[in-house]
């Protein structure tokens, strides 16, 4: 009797397990994701996202593009979407999300956003980037602060100076570093790096309201103004403190100059911190992260995000929503941003495992959102579509590289290229 009862119990448990597995499989789906996080810490973070999805029964299929976000990748994506075969998600950010939204091909994520209270967890200026016609169609992954100044601690000690908070203090420190035989500013002579430095200068000279007028509103009166003139003059002064071998140098090579003490300072977003940490350096002890001059009460943000495309397969749609939910979970926000050097985009994530620079960046992110000095990066495609960003970037690079170009000529060109084409 006892043996029969046990056998019957085993049969019932086995049947229940099979029913559960069948139900689980019926709800499982596949997400195909276009991204360019293909190396180093970014690749490890993608593996974590795959793992978390797998625990929910969903599988991940890479649509990976090495080198990231170029025209060829977007061309392939466009052909897939127009052919009616879009991936589940694609790494798209800034105004490009709205461009895809106008094609009416993006999925509605409002149910996911409501479940996780995205409106309460995200600053309004960030949430607006993720929406088309007031509805969520994309999920943010992380936040980078662009307006950082990185300083070699030993170089600062040798000059006997403090970290600069104003442009006057910055140029005084640069003079002292040069006198001490240190290249004051490590720079990579590439147009995107020059535009990255320039947007920090404009914010530091003109403030957040002026920055928005110039780069978000594209106000001709702001682009051709006394404040923009002073910004261009300040920007050009920085060039005098770089070294002759800067043209063509990659950003991480410039960061290495600061790490080694060959250079004293670098203007760069917080992805530079990963280079310091990989070299075994620690914030406060070996290097210092401070707001670029004049920007201590403002924050230029660069947010990575995934836009979700409308799918026909119900299982794929469920997997897609699971992906969006997982990205905004505190567990993933913590692990991903610890690896990438960025900070969590949503509130409710513990920061005790993050370094001092990240904790400071998160505090700035929250505070500037409250006082309306959180602004999108034009140099990193958060403020304008790619054609306008590219045209303005080339004007700034031409001004940096041509000492004969006057601020008035540069402003005239900025106004011209910022006008929408008919």
Secondary structure, DSSP 8 states (H G I E B T S, - for coil): -HHHHHHHHHHHHHHHHHHHHHHHHHH--EEEEEE---SHHHHHHHHHHHHHHHTTT-EEEEEE-TT-S-HHHHHHHHHHHHTT---SEEE--THHHHHHHTTT-B---HHHHHHHTHHHHS-HHHHHHTEETTEE-EEEEEEEE--EEEEEHHHHHHHT----SSHHHHHHHHHHHHHTT-EEE---BSHHHHHHHHHHHHHHHHHHHHHIIIIIS--HHHHSSHHHHHHHHHHHHHHTTS-TT-BT--HHHHHHHHHHTSEEEEE--GGGHHHHHHTT--BTTTEEEEE-TT-TT-EEEEEEEEEEB--S-HHHHHHHHHHHHHHTSHHHHHHHHHHHS-B-SSSS---TTS-HHHHHHHHHHHHHHHHT-EEE-TTTTSSS-HHHHHHHHHHHHHHHH-TTS-HHHHHHHHHHHHS---
